[in-house]
Amino acid sequence: MDQVITEKIDLIFADVDREDSPGCAVGIVQDQELIYTRGFGMANLECSTPISATSIFHVASVSKQFTCMAILLLAAE
């Protein structure tokens, strides 16, 4: 991935990339290839565990929204 684009993505998530903030994990897929992965912020504030590209998240019932969006994207094609 282009260094300029990587820097822009990092800048977008800079506000949550702190030791005192819950964070997020970002993955970008292009042409069916994972081209960018990075964790920002903390997975667990009490234990000071940072989020990484390999962090596991328990999405529970939120998975329904992801499935719905995927179906809508396929329908739009």
Chimera marker file (.cmm) of the C-alpha trace (Angstrom):
<marker_set name="trace">
<marker id="1" x="0.000" y="0.000" z="0.000" r="1" g="1" b="0" radius="0.5"/>
<marker id="2" x="1.195" y="3.498" z="-0.797" r="1" g="1" b="0" radius="0.5"/>
<marker id="3" x="2.968" y="5.203" z="2.139" r="1" g="1" b="0" radius="0.5"/>
<marker id="4" x="0.915" y="8.402" z="1.688" r="1" g="1" b="0" radius="0.5"/>
<marker id="5" x="-2.349" y="6.459" z="1.969" r="1" g="1" b="0" radius="0.5"/>
<marker id="6" x="-1.071" y="4.582" z="5.030" r="1" g="1" b="0" radius="0.5"/>
<marker id="7" x="-0.189" y="7.880" z="6.704" r="1" g="1" b="0" radius="0.5"/>
<marker id="8" x="-3.666" y="9.267" z="5.940" r="1" g="1" b="0" radius="0.5"/>
<marker id="9" x="-5.340" y="6.197" z="7.466" r="1" g="1" b="0" radius="0.5"/>
<marker id="10" x="-3.132" y="6.500" z="10.549" r="1" g="1" b="0" radius="0.5"/>
<marker id="11" x="-4.102" y="10.175" z="10.828" r="1" g="1" b="0" radius="0.5"/>
<marker id="12" x="-7.828" y="9.356" z="10.665" r="1" g="1" b="0" radius="0.5"/>
<marker id="13" x="-7.514" y="7.033" z="13.669" r="1" g="1" b="0" radius="0.5"/>
<marker id="14" x="-4.908" y="9.061" z="15.594" r="1" g="1" b="0" radius="0.5"/>
<marker id="15" x="-7.514" y="10.292" z="18.110" r="1" g="1" b="0" radius="0.5"/>
<marker id="16" x="-8.191" y="6.752" z="19.366" r="1" g="1" b="0" radius="0.5"/>
<marker id="17" x="-4.581" y="5.559" z="19.204" r="1" g="1" b="0" radius="0.5"/>
<marker id="18" x="-3.930" y="6.335" z="22.868" r="1" g="1" b="0" radius="0.5"/>
<marker id="19" x="-3.309" y="4.344" z="26.030" r="1" g="1" b="0" radius="0.5"/>
<marker id="20" x="-6.392" y="5.860" z="27.693" r="1" g="1" b="0" radius="0.5"/>
<marker id="21" x="-8.867" y="5.192" z="24.886" r="1" g="1" b="0" radius="0.5"/>
<marker id="22" x="-10.807" y="2.181" z="23.657" r="1" g="1" b="0" radius="0.5"/>
<marker id="23" x="-9.733" y="1.645" z="20.095" r="1" g="1" b="0" radius="0.5"/>
<marker id="24" x="-10.463" y="-0.214" z="16.902" r="1" g="1" b="0" radius="0.5"/>
<marker id="25" x="-8.888" y="-2.566" z="14.406" r="1" g="1" b="0" radius="0.5"/>
<marker id="26" x="-8.801" y="-1.645" z="10.739" r="1" g="1" b="0" radius="0.5"/>
<marker id="27" x="-8.483" y="-3.976" z="7.780" r="1" g="1" b="0" radius="0.5"/>
<marker id="28" x="-8.643" y="-2.963" z="4.141" r="1" g="1" b="0" radius="0.5"/>
<marker id="29" x="-9.288" y="-5.472" z="1.374" r="1" g="1" b="0" radius="0.5"/>
<marker id="30" x="-8.644" y="-4.623" z="-2.261" r="1" g="1" b="0" radius="0.5"/>
<marker id="31" x="-9.151" y="-7.105" z="-5.106" r="1" g="1" b="0" radius="0.5"/>
<marker id="32" x="-9.758" y="-9.883" z="-2.559" r="1" g="1" b="0" radius="0.5"/>
<marker id="33" x="-6.369" y="-9.234" z="-0.910" r="1" g="1" b="0" radius="0.5"/>
<marker id="34" x="-5.840" y="-7.879" z="2.590" r="1" g="1" b="0" radius="0.5"/>
<marker id="35" x="-3.621" y="-4.849" z="1.958" r="1" g="1" b="0" radius="0.5"/>
<marker id="36" x="-3.714" y="-3.053" z="5.326" r="1" g="1" b="0" radius="0.5"/>
<marker id="37" x="-4.143" y="-4.129" z="8.943" r="1" g="1" b="0" radius="0.5"/>
<marker id="38" x="-3.518" y="-2.173" z="12.093" r="1" g="1" b="0" radius="0.5"/>
<marker id="39" x="-4.861" y="-1.785" z="15.596" r="1" g="1" b="0" radius="0.5"/>
<marker id="40" x="-5.407" y="1.581" z="17.235" r="1" g="1" b="0" radius="0.5"/>
<marker id="41" x="-5.939" y="2.280" z="20.933" r="1" g="1" b="0" radius="0.5"/>
<marker id="42" x="-6.588" y="-0.219" z="23.675" r="1" g="1" b="0" radius="0.5"/>
<marker id="43" x="-8.486" y="-3.510" z="23.761" r="1" g="1" b="0" radius="0.5"/>
<marker id="44" x="-8.596" y="-3.493" z="27.568" r="1" g="1" b="0" radius="0.5"/>
<marker id="45" x="-8.021" y="-0.295" z="29.525" r="1" g="1" b="0" radius="0.5"/>
<marker id="46" x="-7.783" y="-2.038" z="32.913" r="1" g="1" b="0" radius="0.5"/>
<marker id="47" x="-5.027" y="-4.419" z="31.778" r="1" g="1" b="0" radius="0.5"/>
<marker id="48" x="-3.366" y="-1.949" z="29.362" r="1" g="1" b="0" radius="0.5"/>
<marker id="49" x="-3.787" y="-4.367" z="26.463" r="1" g="1" b="0" radius="0.5"/>
<marker id="50" x="-3.377" y="-2.657" z="23.094" r="1" g="1" b="0" radius="0.5"/>
<marker id="51" x="-5.392" y="-3.611" z="20.028" r="1" g="1" b="0" radius="0.5"/>
<marker id="52" x="-3.350" y="-5.281" z="17.315" r="1" g="1" b="0" radius="0.5"/>
<marker id="53" x="-4.095" y="-6.530" z="13.832" r="1" g="1" b="0" radius="0.5"/>
<marker id="54" x="-4.611" y="-9.992" z="15.355" r="1" g="1" b="0" radius="0.5"/>
<marker id="55" x="-6.923" y="-8.954" z="18.215" r="1" g="1" b="0" radius="0.5"/>
<marker id="56" x="-10.062" y="-11.058" z="18.545" r="1" g="1" b="0" radius="0.5"/>
<marker id="57" x="-13.371" y="-9.265" z="19.082" r="1" g="1" b="0" radius="0.5"/>
<marker id="58" x="-16.593" y="-10.790" z="20.378" r="1" g="1" b="0" radius="0.5"/>
<marker id="59" x="-19.157" y="-9.266" z="18.037" r="1" g="1" b="0" radius="0.5"/>
<marker id="60" x="-22.183" y="-11.209" z="19.343" r="1" g="1" b="0" radius="0.5"/>
<marker id="61" x="-25.414" y="-9.902" z="17.801" r="1" g="1" b="0" radius="0.5"/>
<marker id="62" x="-23.605" y="-7.136" z="15.896" r="1" g="1" b="0" radius="0.5"/>
<marker id="63" x="-22.766" y="-9.768" z="13.273" r="1" g="1" b="0" radius="0.5"/>
<marker id="64" x="-26.320" y="-9.431" z="11.918" r="1" g="1" b="0" radius="0.5"/>
<marker id="65" x="-25.604" y="-5.886" z="10.754" r="1" g="1" b="0" radius="0.5"/>
<marker id="66" x="-22.410" y="-7.013" z="8.995" r="1" g="1" b="0" radius="0.5"/>
<marker id="67" x="-24.262" y="-9.833" z="7.261" r="1" g="1" b="0" radius="0.5"/>
<marker id="68" x="-27.056" y="-7.479" z="6.184" r="1" g="1" b="0" radius="0.5"/>
<marker id="69" x="-24.585" y="-4.961" z="4.764" r="1" g="1" b="0" radius="0.5"/>
<marker id="70" x="-22.730" y="-7.698" z="2.874" r="1" g="1" b="0" radius="0.5"/>
<marker id="71" x="-26.010" y="-8.881" z="1.341" r="1" g="1" b="0" radius="0.5"/>
<marker id="72" x="-26.927" y="-5.326" z="0.326" r="1" g="1" b="0" radius="0.5"/>
<marker id="73" x="-23.517" y="-4.847" z="-1.308" r="1" g="1" b="0" radius="0.5"/>
<marker id="74" x="-23.935" y="-8.085" z="-3.244" r="1" g="1" b="0" radius="0.5"/>
<marker id="75" x="-27.436" y="-7.063" z="-4.330" r="1" g="1" b="0" radius="0.5"/>
<marker id="76" x="-26.101" y="-3.720" z="-5.561" r="1" g="1" b="0" radius="0.5"/>
<marker id="77" x="-23.627" y="-5.517" z="-7.837" r="1" g="1" b="0" radius="0.5"/>
<link id1="1" id2="2" r="1" g="1" b="0" radius="0.2"/>
<link id1="2" id2="3" r="1" g="1" b="0" radius="0.2"/>
<link id1="3" id2="4" r="1" g="1" b="0" radius="0.2"/>
<link id1="4" id2="5" r="1" g="1" b="0" radius="0.2"/>
<link id1="5" id2="6" r="1" g="1" b="0" radius="0.2"/>
<link id1="6" id2="7" r="1" g="1" b="0" radius="0.2"/>
<link id1="7" id2="8" r="1" g="1" b="0" radius="0.2"/>
<link id1="8" id2="9" r="1" g="1" b="0" radius="0.2"/>
<link id1="9" id2="10" r="1" g="1" b="0" radius="0.2"/>
<link id1="10" id2="11" r="1" g="1" b="0" radius="0.2"/>
<link id1="11" id2="12" r="1" g="1" b="0" radius="0.2"/>
<link id1="12" id2="13" r="1" g="1" b="0" radius="0.2"/>
<link id1="13" id2="14" r="1" g="1" b="0" radius="0.2"/>
<link id1="14" id2="15" r="1" g="1" b="0" radius="0.2"/>
<link id1="15" id2="16" r="1" g="1" b="0" radius="0.2"/>
<link id1="16" id2="17" r="1" g="1" b="0" radius="0.2"/>
<link id1="17" id2="18" r="1" g="1" b="0" radius="0.2"/>
<link id1="18" id2="19" r="1" g="1" b="0" radius="0.2"/>
<link id1="19" id2="20" r="1" g="1" b="0" radius="0.2"/>
<link id1="20" id2="21" r="1" g="1" b="0" radius="0.2"/>
<link id1="21" id2="22" r="1" g="1" b="0" radius="0.2"/>
<link id1="22" id2="23" r="1" g="1" b="0" radius="0.2"/>
<link id1="23" id2="24" r="1" g="1" b="0" radius="0.2"/>
<link id1="24" id2="25" r="1" g="1" b="0" radius="0.2"/>
<link id1="25" id2="26" r="1" g="1" b="0" radius="0.2"/>
<link id1="26" id2="27" r="1" g="1" b="0" radius="0.2"/>
<link id1="27" id2="28" r="1" g="1" b="0" radius="0.2"/>
<link id1="28" id2="29" r="1" g="1" b="0" radius="0.2"/>
<link id1="29" id2="30" r="1" g="1" b="0" radius="0.2"/>
<link id1="30" id2="31" r="1" g="1" b="0" radius="0.2"/>
<link id1="31" id2="32" r="1" g="1" b="0" radius="0.2"/>
<link id1="32" id2="33" r="1" g="1" b="0" radius="0.2"/>
<link id1="33" id2="34" r="1" g="1" b="0" radius="0.2"/>
<link id1="34" id2="35" r="1" g="1" b="0" radius="0.2"/>
<link id1="35" id2="36" r="1" g="1" b="0" radius="0.2"/>
<link id1="36" id2="37" r="1" g="1" b="0" radius="0.2"/>
<link id1="37" id2="38" r="1" g="1" b="0" radius="0.2"/>
<link id1="38" id2="39" r="1" g="1" b="0" radius="0.2"/>
<link id1="39" id2="40" r="1" g="1" b="0" radius="0.2"/>
<link id1="40" id2="41" r="1" g="1" b="0" radius="0.2"/>
<link id1="41" id2="42" r="1" g="1" b="0" radius="0.2"/>
<link id1="42" id2="43" r="1" g="1" b="0" radius="0.2"/>
<link id1="43" id2="44" r="1" g="1" b="0" radius="0.2"/>
<link id1="44" id2="45" r="1" g="1" b="0" radius="0.2"/>
<link id1="45" id2="46" r="1" g="1" b="0" radius="0.2"/>
<link id1="46" id2="47" r="1" g="1" b="0" radius="0.2"/>
<link id1="47" id2="48" r="1" g="1" b="0" radius="0.2"/>
<link id1="48" id2="49" r="1" g="1" b="0" radius="0.2"/>
<link id1="49" id2="50" r="1" g="1" b="0" radius="0.2"/>
<link id1="50" id2="51" r="1" g="1" b="0" radius="0.2"/>
<link id1="51" id2="52" r="1" g="1" b="0" radius="0.2"/>
<link id1="52" id2="53" r="1" g="1" b="0" radius="0.2"/>
<link id1="53" id2="54" r="1" g="1" b="0" radius="0.2"/>
<link id1="54" id2="55" r="1" g="1" b="0" radius="0.2"/>
<link id1="55" id2="56" r="1" g="1" b="0" radius="0.2"/>
<link id1="56" id2="57" r="1" g="1" b="0" radius="0.2"/>
<link id1="57" id2="58" r="1" g="1" b="0" radius="0.2"/>
<link id1="58" id2="59" r="1" g="1" b="0" radius="0.2"/>
<link id1="59" id2="60" r="1" g="1" b="0" radius="0.2"/>
<link id1="60" id2="61" r="1" g="1" b="0" radius="0.2"/>
<link id1="61" id2="62" r="1" g="1" b="0" radius="0.2"/>
<link id1="62" id2="63" r="1" g="1" b="0" radius="0.2"/>
<link id1="63" id2="64" r="1" g="1" b="0" radius="0.2"/>
<link id1="64" id2="65" r="1" g="1" b="0" radius="0.2"/>
<link id1="65" id2="66" r="1" g="1" b="0" radius="0.2"/>
<link id1="66" id2="67" r="1" g="1" b="0" radius="0.2"/>
<link id1="67" id2="68" r="1" g="1" b="0" radius="0.2"/>
<link id1="68" id2="69" r="1" g="1" b="0" radius="0.2"/>
<link id1="69" id2="70" r="1" g="1" b="0" radius="0.2"/>
<link id1="70" id2="71" r="1" g="1" b="0" radius="0.2"/>
<link id1="71" id2="72" r="1" g="1" b="0" radius="0.2"/>
<link id1="72" id2="73" r="1" g="1" b="0" radius="0.2"/>
<link id1="73" id2="74" r="1" g="1" b="0" radius="0.2"/>
<link id1="74" id2="75" r="1" g="1" b="0" radius="0.2"/>
<link id1="75" id2="76" r="1" g="1" b="0" radius="0.2"/>
<link id1="76" id2="77" r="1" g="1" b="0" radius="0.2"/>
</marker_set>
